[in-house]
């Protein structure tokens, strides 16, 4: 990918995209975990998630024409054609359902072009209490909209994973969960889920949860078949964490750092990652400083632009300026390259997919 395309992705992910044909490609993801209010778009051979339905997108200078017969759309900035894009098509496994009548798409969804993702528990102990919940979280929105089910069983996950690999060539899987308790913090659910998937199909898996209270869970998750682990900081300074995610901030940064060390010892250098949302109030300098610490530990810091989700307390919060994102991603990409940490080398997960950030484009 060339520098112009990397910059275009950075700008689109901050400013959004207006579509002349709203039905282009996969349906917009609304609510739930992960890239909500986004649509998958392929630019220069790389599939990324671009915000479509957020308020800011309506003012975006970028528009995409209706796809032609080959599925190609022209992207224009302020009316001037600058590039062409394509939209991934609806996966075939979405047309199936379980014997109980649950659509496969309610159990797991396609992210980007070849990643299967599921939120095993579509709820969190903090979600109902806005004094404790993460202010950006929309985990129960898709549940209330009838687009998913509360608890995906190991058997359901195995069935859908097998079909997604066979029918759509899925390459790896992300299994995340809302936090069910303050002890293992979801690690137990990830273990039983991964064990069932691995028994059904050979598919690399990333598990995602908060740091469990006992490091013994890292070995248990690895033994269950989890290949990579994500423990997401979201914000990097104590003041921003306390303001944006007051409940999750009760797990201090020091515990995260200790947990990263313990997890890297089990999963290996480059197989542990963390999501960092740029634009919540942390400065570029603060983010890069923490990223430097993480890289030194062998942890991949996956920095993505914060995109407000409709219906959350931060729905009116602005997305970060593309120049702010570039001031982080460019030096971070250089740091990752120097350290030999490449997203492409990871076995599974959000950073390997790379669709929610232009970061991997800056690694080169």
Order of alpha helices (4+ residues) and beta strands (2+ residues): alpha-beta-beta-beta-beta-beta-beta-beta-beta-alpha-alpha-beta-alpha-beta-alpha-beta-alpha-alpha-beta-alpha-beta-alpha-alpha
